């Protein structure tokens, strides 16, 4: 079921009627922004409120005005899927041990470099803080909903999935350019006042960039996206090598970025162009859907990036039971089930069947990967 919301300057199609109040308010605020007039705004069925803007948003940027906050701080975040063979399902404890040895998580980074320094860092339009730490962040997971998961399909094939992003690099880029956007709005306001023109103020969280300021942001954003893709690939390669597996196939499914060629911004949405392979993770218990995009323009050639939260992290920690969390995860090997990951329990997310029923017009589901192992930062 889809819902159409209409504001002063635009309308948005939401591909679900189950939208929390905070997310609704964020979408409605977008529709009151003159700079988004004429853009095609689509909101995925996994929609939920985010910091400054709604997660699950896909919108065109034909007007060449972009809000860094709409992409967010984890630029290039996504999931890399590796089909592997040679897996021994009795070695999950060994896998867990190796991941903890090989892959720093949470705020941790490697103590020493594991690869060459990230070669694009000196091409940024500004100087980042602590570049050495960014180099040491290559091959690290991060926290929150980022995960490493091993699963299998009904044919007995094995798939390693890694969900991570651009780490502190993306965070610095987003903060730097959003501050520039806010400063730019002040300049526009002063110019309008001097010329005696009406100025419609933009909320700080939705301050936008255009012209050379936008070009600079896109330059830095592409660098963060490259970092994120390489970060996932590096982690997967290290795990596969250490476990003695063989790589059969791999693909990447990004969901926080701008597709410059197609002029599309996706925040918590992934590319579902015709023939594109993508993955939609459901939750720690129910695994992931491997899909092929149908190229539906009504959906902005996009698909949801997951099941979507129905509880905030704070609400989940306060309401959910650790005993129930452990019970529902009994079939999945994980040493990450604890009070610290309670906000990632399956109950904190929308039901898997709701997402599956909602996506038929934008993707074809080709496989369902059921988890046998899951790791999250604790």
N, C-alpha and C positions, 0 to 999 in steps of 0.2 A: 504494500500500500504506500502511495506517495502523498506528500503534503506540500502544498504550495503556500509560501509566505510572501506577502507583498508589502513593500515599504515605499518610501517617498521616491527613491531613485532606481529601485530595482526589485526583482523578485527572486526567490530561491526555491528550487525543488528539493525537498527532503525525502529520501527514499525509505521512510518509515514514519509511522505516527506515534512511535514511542520515543519521545524527546524530552529530556529533563528540562526543568524550568530555566536553569542557568544557561544551558546550551541554546534554548530558544531565544533568550535575551541577547546572547552574543550574535546569533544569526540576524536577529531583527536590527541590531546596531549596525551591522554591515550594510543592510539595505537602506540605511539613512545616510550613507556616505556618497556625496556627489561624484567623487573620483572613480567609483565603481559603476557608474551609470552605463548601461549597455553590456556589461560583462555577463557571461553565462555562469551562474553560481549553482553548484550542485552539492548536496550534502549526503554523505554515505549513510547506510543503515547502522553503522557502528558509531554514530555521532555521540560525542559527549563533550562537556565543557572543558576547555583547556586554559592555560595561562594566557590571557589576553585575547584569545580567539578560539573558535570551535575546532576540535579535532574531528577529522572526517570531512574536510572541506576540499572541494576541487573548484577552481575558478579560472576563467580566462584572464589574461593580462594584456588584452589588445590595446588598452589605453596607455600602456607603458608607465603605469604607476603601481609600485609594489611596496607592500608593507613587510619589512623584515620579520616582524612578529608573526605574520601569517604562515611563514615557513617554520619559524620557531628556532630554538637554540640547538636542537640536535639535527643540524642540516645533514642530509644524506642518509639519515637513519633508514634501515631496511633489514631485509633478511636474505642471507645467502644460503641456498640449498645445494647440498652435495649428495649425489647418489653414490654410495660406496659399496664395495663388496669385500669379503674376507672378514666380516664382523662375527665375533663369537659372543652371543647374547649372555654367556656365563661370565663375561669379563667386564660387567658394568661397574663393579667396584674399582677395577683397574682404571677404567675410563674416567671415573670420578676423581681418582687420585691424580691421574695425569693432567686433567683439566685444571685442578687446583694448583698443580706445579707449574703448568705452562702458561695459564691465562689469568693475569691479574683482573680482579673485578671490583665493583664499587668505585671508590676514588683512587684505587691503587694503580700504579704503573710499573713497568719493568725496572729493576734496579740498574740494569745495563742494557745497551741497545741490542736488539735481536735482529736488526736489519739496517740497511743504509738509512741515513737521515732522510726524512720526507722531502723530496727534491723540489716541491712546488711552494714550500713555505716562503722562500725569498721572492716569490712573485705576487704576494699579497699586496694590497694597496695601503696597508698600514703595518706597523710593527706590533707583533703579538707579545704579550707578557710570557716570560719563561718558555722560550722556544725549545729548550732542551727537554722540558717535561712533555711537550707535545710530541717530540721525536720518540720519547720513551713510552708514549701512549699507543704507539702502533702495535697492534696485536693484543689489545685489551678490551674487555667486555663492557664495563660500566655497570650501572645498577638499574633500579626501577623494574621496568618490564622487559629488560634485555635478558636474553637466555641463550643457552646452548642445549640442544635437544637431539636425541637419537630416536628414530622411530622406524616403523615398518609398515608396508601396505599389505593387502590381502595376497599378493603374489610372493611375499617373503623378501621383497627388496628392502634395502636399508637406506635411510636418508638422515644425514647430519644437517641440522639447521642452526644457523647462528644469527641472532638478532642483536645488532649493535649499530653505532653511528659514528659521528665525527669527534666524539669525546669533547675535551675542553676547547679544541680548535673551533668547532661549530658554535660553541657557547660564546667565545670571544668575538667571533665575526658577527653573530646576531646582535649582541649587546652594543658593539661599536657602531654598527650601521643603523640600529634603531635610535640610538642617541643622535646620530646625524640627521635622521628623519625628523626627530622632534625639533632639533635646531632649525631645520629647513622650514618647518611649519611656522616657526616664529618669524623667520625672514619673510615668508609669504604674507603673514599678517601685517608686518610693518610696512611692506610695499603697498598692500591694499589700503592701509590707513593713509599713507602719504598721497595716494592717488584718489582718495575719496571713494573707493570701491567697497562693496559689501564683501566681508570675509566670513565664510562659514567655518568655524573652528572644528578641527578633527580631534577626537580623543587621543591622548598620548599613545595608548597601546596600538592605535591604528594610523599613526603618522606614517606617511609614505615618502618614497624616493622617486625621482624622475630625472631624466637627462643624464648628465655625467655621473651624478651621485648614484643613479640606478645602475649604470654601466659598471661602476666600481664595485657595487654590491654583488652584481652577477658574476664578476670576475672572482671575487673572494668566495662566493657561494659554490662555484664550480670546483674550486680548489678543495673546499670542505667535502663536497660530494665525492671527489676522487679519493680523499683520505678515507672516507667511510667505506667505500667499496674495497679499497686495498686492506683496510683494517679487518673486515670480515674474511676476506680471502686469506690473509696471513694467519689468522686464528685457525681456520679450517685446515689449511695445509699442514700446520704444526701438529694438530690433533691426529690427522690422517696418517702422517708419517710416523708419529710416536706409537700409534696403535697397530701399525703394520697393515692398514687397510689399503685398498686400491680405489682410486677415483674412477667412476664410470661416467659421470656427467655433472655439470654444475650450472646454476644460473642465479642471478641476483634480482631481487624484487625490492626496489626502493620506495619509500612512502612519505618522506619529508623533503620536498625539493621543488625546483622549477624546471619543467621541460621547456627549454628555451626554443627549440625547434617548433614545438606545437603550441607555444605561448600559453602554457597551462601551469598553474601553481597547484601543488598537491600537498596538503597538510593532513597526515593520517589517511591518505588515499594512495592507491598504487595504480600503475599504468595497466589499462585493460584494452589497449589498442588491438586490432584484429591480429590474431596469431601470437600475441605476446604471452609468454609463460609468466605466471605469478603465483605467489603463495599467500594464503589468508590464514594466519594462526587463529585458533579458536580460544583455547586456554590450555593450562598445564595438563589437564586430564584428557581432553577430547582431541588434542592434536591439531593438525593443519589440513587445509584443503589446497591441493595443487590444481591450478586452473589455467585455462587458456582464454585470453581476452576475445570478445566478440566485436569490439570496435564500435560500440554504440554511442553516437554523438549526444543523445539525450542524457547519457550518464557522464558526459565530458570524457569519454574514453577512459573511465576510471572505475575502480572497484574499492571496497573497504579494505583497510589494512589489518583488520582483526575483527573480533566480536564486539568490542566496545565496552567500556565500563558502565555498570549500573550503580556502582557505589564509588564514592571518592576513596582515596587511600585512607584517610582518617576515619571515614564511616566504616570501611571494611574492618579496620583494626579494632574498632569499638564494638561492632555488631557480630562479627563472625567468630566461630569457635575453632580453636586449634585442633580439638579432637575430631570435629567434622572434616576439617581440612586434611588431616592425616588419613582418615577413613576413606575419603573420596579419591585420594591419591595412592591407595594401597597397591594398585597394579603397576605403578610407575616407580622405577628405582630413582630415588632422589634423597640426597642428604641436605637439601635446601628447604625442607618443610619445617618451618619454625614460626614463632610469633613475629619475627622480623620480615617474613615473606607472606604473612597472612593477607596483606592487601593484594596479593597476586593469586589468591585462591580462586578456583573456577566460579564460585558463587558470586564473586565481585564483578563478573562479566555477564553480558547478555547471553541468552541461551543459544547454543550452536544451531539448533534447527531454525530459529528465527532468521539468522544470517543466511543460512543455506537457501531458505525459501525466498529471500529478498533479492538474491543476486543473479537470478536466472536470465535477466535481460542484458546483463553486462559481461558475464563469463560463463564458460562451460566448465563444470567440475570434472576433472579427469582422474583424480586420485584423492584418497583420504589417508593421511599418514597418522598412525596411532603411536603415541610416544611409549617408549620403554625406559627412557632415561631423560631426566631433566635437571638442569643446573641453573640456578639464579644466584645473584650476589646476596649474601646474608651478612 
